[in-house]
Amino acid sequence: MPFLTIVGLGVGFVAIRPRPNMPGMRRVRWGPGRIAAAVGFVLSSGGLFQEFVVRRFDLSPYGFNPEPFPSLWENNALCVGTAIAAAWGLLVLAGRWKPTQGWRETLGLGLGSLWLANLLWATVLKHLAQF
């Protein structure tokens, strides 16, 4: 899902970027939407950076081989979807599932829902559709 990864990078950057009138990052309560956007941003950018380094510098003698692009996008989507599901599950278990007000929260909730729908499709529904 290259589209979801690219959108996730943009939404994640917007969601975690501090506004000028925002208090310090330690005093801000993050809702599930902003957490989903931050998780998607960190994991997507980390995976893409690693793949860029492997493709830019020939690291095949050291055992790092570049993956084909469709496999790269699918592995990234599975990692991000699983991490968002884990983060949201921990929020629910800790009793901290309280969405805040604002469009960043709503955008993050929508993006997190898309990542989870993609995870559901890749792990369950795609295999059921093959029968």
C-alpha positions as CSV (number, residue, x, y, z in Angstrom):
1,M,0.0,0.0,0.0
2,P,2.3,2.8,-1.1
3,F,-0.5,5.3,-1.0
4,L,-1.3,4.5,2.7
5,T,2.4,4.8,3.6
6,I,2.9,8.1,1.9
7,V,-0.3,9.5,3.4
8,G,0.7,8.1,6.7
9,L,4.0,10.0,6.6
10,G,2.3,13.3,5.8
11,V,-0.4,12.9,8.4
12,G,2.1,11.7,11.0
13,F,4.3,14.7,10.5
14,V,1.3,17.0,10.8
15,A,0.0,15.3,13.9
16,I,3.2,15.3,15.9
17,R,4.4,18.7,14.7
18,P,4.1,21.1,17.7
19,R,2.0,24.2,17.0
20,P,3.4,27.6,18.0
21,N,0.8,28.1,20.8
22,M,1.0,24.4,22.0
23,P,2.4,23.8,25.5
24,G,5.5,21.5,25.9
25,M,5.3,18.0,24.4
26,R,5.4,16.5,27.9
27,R,2.2,18.3,29.0
28,V,0.1,17.5,26.0
29,R,-2.3,14.6,26.3
30,W,-2.2,12.5,23.1
31,G,-5.4,10.8,22.0
32,P,-5.5,7.6,20.1
33,G,-5.6,9.4,16.7
34,R,-2.4,11.2,17.3
35,I,-0.7,8.1,18.7
36,A,-1.8,6.2,15.6
37,A,-0.4,8.9,13.3
38,A,2.9,9.0,15.3
39,V,3.3,5.2,15.2
40,G,2.6,5.2,11.5
41,F,5.1,8.0,10.9
42,V,7.9,6.5,12.9
43,L,7.6,3.0,11.5
44,S,7.0,4.0,7.9
45,S,9.9,6.5,7.9
46,G,12.2,4.0,9.6
47,G,11.4,1.3,7.1
48,L,11.7,3.5,4.1
49,F,15.0,5.0,5.4
50,Q,16.4,1.5,5.9
51,E,15.4,0.4,2.4
52,F,16.9,3.6,0.9
53,V,20.2,2.9,2.6
54,V,20.2,-0.7,1.4
55,R,19.4,0.4,-2.2
56,R,21.8,3.4,-2.2
57,F,24.8,1.6,-0.8
58,D,25.6,-1.9,-2.1
59,L,25.2,-3.9,1.2
60,S,24.7,-7.3,-0.4
61,P,28.1,-8.6,0.7
62,Y,27.0,-8.0,4.3
63,G,23.7,-9.9,3.9
64,F,21.4,-7.0,3.3
65,N,19.5,-7.5,0.0
66,P,16.8,-5.1,-1.2
67,E,13.3,-6.4,-1.3
68,P,11.1,-6.1,-4.3
69,F,8.8,-3.1,-3.9
70,P,5.5,-4.9,-3.6
71,S,6.9,-7.0,-0.8
72,L,8.4,-3.9,0.9
73,W,5.0,-2.1,0.9
74,E,3.2,-5.2,2.3
75,N,5.8,-5.8,5.0
76,N,5.6,-2.2,6.0
77,A,1.8,-2.2,6.2
78,L,1.8,-5.3,8.3
79,C,4.3,-3.8,10.8
80,V,2.5,-0.5,11.0
81,G,-1.0,-2.1,11.4
82,T,0.2,-4.4,14.1
83,A,1.9,-1.6,16.0
84,I,-1.2,0.6,15.8
85,A,-3.4,-2.3,17.0
86,A,-1.0,-2.9,19.9
87,A,-0.9,0.8,20.8
88,W,-4.7,1.1,20.8
89,G,-5.0,-2.1,22.8
90,L,-2.7,-0.7,25.4
91,L,-4.6,2.5,25.5
92,V,-7.9,0.6,26.1
93,L,-6.3,-1.6,28.8
94,A,-4.8,1.4,30.6
95,G,-8.2,3.2,30.4
96,R,-6.6,6.1,28.5
97,W,-8.8,5.8,25.3
98,K,-10.1,9.4,25.3
99,P,-10.0,11.1,21.9
100,T,-9.2,14.8,22.1
101,Q,-10.9,17.6,20.2
102,G,-9.5,18.7,16.8
103,W,-9.0,17.8,13.3
104,R,-5.6,16.2,13.9
105,E,-7.1,13.6,16.2
106,T,-9.9,12.8,13.7
107,L,-7.4,12.5,10.9
108,G,-5.2,10.2,13.0
109,L,-8.2,8.1,13.9
110,G,-9.2,7.7,10.2
111,L,-5.6,6.9,9.2
112,G,-5.3,4.3,12.1
113,S,-8.6,2.7,11.0
114,L,-7.3,2.4,7.4
115,W,-4.1,0.8,8.7
116,L,-6.1,-1.7,10.7
117,A,-8.5,-2.4,7.8
118,N,-5.4,-3.1,5.7
119,L,-4.0,-5.4,8.3
120,L,-7.3,-7.3,8.5
121,W,-7.3,-7.6,4.7
122,A,-3.7,-8.8,4.4
123,T,-3.9,-11.3,7.3
124,V,-7.5,-12.7,7.1
125,L,-9.7,-11.6,4.3
126,K,-7.2,-12.1,1.4
127,H,-6.7,-15.7,2.4
128,L,-10.4,-16.3,2.8
129,A,-11.1,-14.8,-0.7
130,Q,-8.7,-17.4,-2.3
131,F,-11.0,-20.3,-1.3
